Amino acid sequence: MFSSLKKMFGGKEDKKVVLAPVSGKAVSLKEVNDPTFSQEILGKGVAIIPSEGKIVAPADGTLSVFFETKHAVSISAENGAEIIVHVGLDTVNLKGEHFTAHKQQGDKVKAGELLLEFDMEAIKAAGYDVITPVIICNTPDFPDMVCHTGQDVKELDAIIEL
């Protein structure tokens, strides 16, 4: 993993990054069919159209909020970022159905640790979009933030440079 980060950032391994919490296609937030995300109301970031139903920690940190409905998690990252990973659109309405939590609010996590799993096909069959925004809520703290979109990503690929 570090060799790919090193290549991506020209040898700067200390660059603050947020990693992909799920494999899939990274797209602009503007492609998310929800104004809260597409208009960057919560902050800037990347959306991933997932190719599998599991979410891992995108950075080392603490789970500051793990929603009861298991559809979203907020991480206070050691790199200073306040990150929200939100599985799907309006999936709060599923009230936790099709989601399995593997961690809980307050847990300390390392990048790559499994946070939750979701049944992608069941969620789609229930009529929900599974696009997964990854938002940096404290965007103003990172004025030079760069989001990498328009590419397929694997879990733990760098998707945001802070």
N, C-alpha and C positions, 0 to 999 in steps of 0.2 A: 504494500500500500504506500509506504513512504517513498519508494522509488518513483511511483506514478505521480505523487504529489510533487516530488523534487523536480521531475521533468516538466510538469504543468506550470510550476512557478519558477523555473530557471534556477533551481538549486536552493531556493529560499524555503527551507522546511519550517521555519518559525512563522511563516505567514498565517494569519488567523483565517481559518476556513470553517465552513459549515458543510458537512458531508451529506450525501443523499441518504435519506432514511429508508428508501425503498428503490428497487430497480424499476426502470421504465423509461418513458420519454420525458425529458425535461423541456417544459414550454414556458413561455412568458405568462405572467399573472394576467395579462390582458386577454388571454384565451380562456380564462375561467369564467363560467357563466353565472357569476354572482358578483354584484357590484362591491360588496365588502372586500373581496379579494382583487377583482380586476381594476378597481379604482385605488388600490393600495391604501385603503382606509386604515387597516391594521398595521401596515408597513410594507416595505419592499420585500421581494423574495422570488421564489421559483415555484412553479407547480409541476408535479410529476404525474403523468398518466401511468399508474402502476401496472407492472406485468406480473406481480405476485402479491399475495395478501399478508405481508408482514412488514412491520415498521420497527426499525432499530434506532437507537439513539444517534442523532446526527452530530453530536459533540459530547465531550465530557461535561458533566454538570449535575444539577439537581432537578428532579421533576417537581417544579413549583406548582403545577396544576395537572391533575389527571382527571379529566371529566368523568363523572359517574357513568355517563353513557358510553364511555370508552372510545368515542369517535375522534377525540383530539387530546393532545398533550402539550403542555408548555414546559420548556426546559430553560432554567437559568444556567447558561453555559459558563464554564471556567474562562472562556475567551472573552467574556463580557456581553455576549449576545443574549437577548431574550427571544427564544425561538418557539414558534407555535407550529406543530405538525397537525394538520386537520384532514382527516381521511374523508373524502367525499364532500358533496354539497347537500345540505339539509339533512345529513345523516343523524343529527341529534334526534330527529323524529323516530328513529329506529329504537330509541331507548336502550341501547346496548345490545340489541339482538344482532347476531352475526359478528360480534366483536369479542375477543378474549384478551383480557389484560394479563401481562406477565410481570408488571411492576406496579407500584402504587405511588401516590402523591407523597413527596418527601424523600423518596429513594435517591441515593447518589448513583449515577450511571457513568459508564465509560462508552465512548463512541463504539457503535456496533452491537451493544447489548440489546437483546430483543425486548421491545416495549409492549407490543400488542400484535395480535393476528386478527385478520378479518376475512370473511368469506366473500370474496369479490363477486363471484357469480350470483350468490344469494342477494347481495346488496343491489346489483344491477337488475336482477329479476324483480326486486321490490320497487324498481323505478328510479333508482338513485344513480347519479354520476359518481364515480369513484376517484375522480381527479383529486390529487392530494397537494394542496398548497403548503409550502414551507416558508414561513414568514419570519422576518426579523422585526420584532415589535418596537425595538429601540433603534430604528433606522437612523435617526438624526445623530446617534453616537458614532456612526460609521459613514462619514460623508463620501468616502472613496469606494464604497461597496460596489462589487462587480458580481452580477448574476450570470451564470452560464446556462443558456437555454438552446433549444433547437438541436438537441442531440440525445441519443440513447445513453442512459447512465446505468451503472451497476450500483448496488448498495455500497455506500461508503466512498463513491467518487466525489471529488470536490465539486460542489455546485454553486457555492457563494464564497467570494473572498471578501473579508471584512475590511 
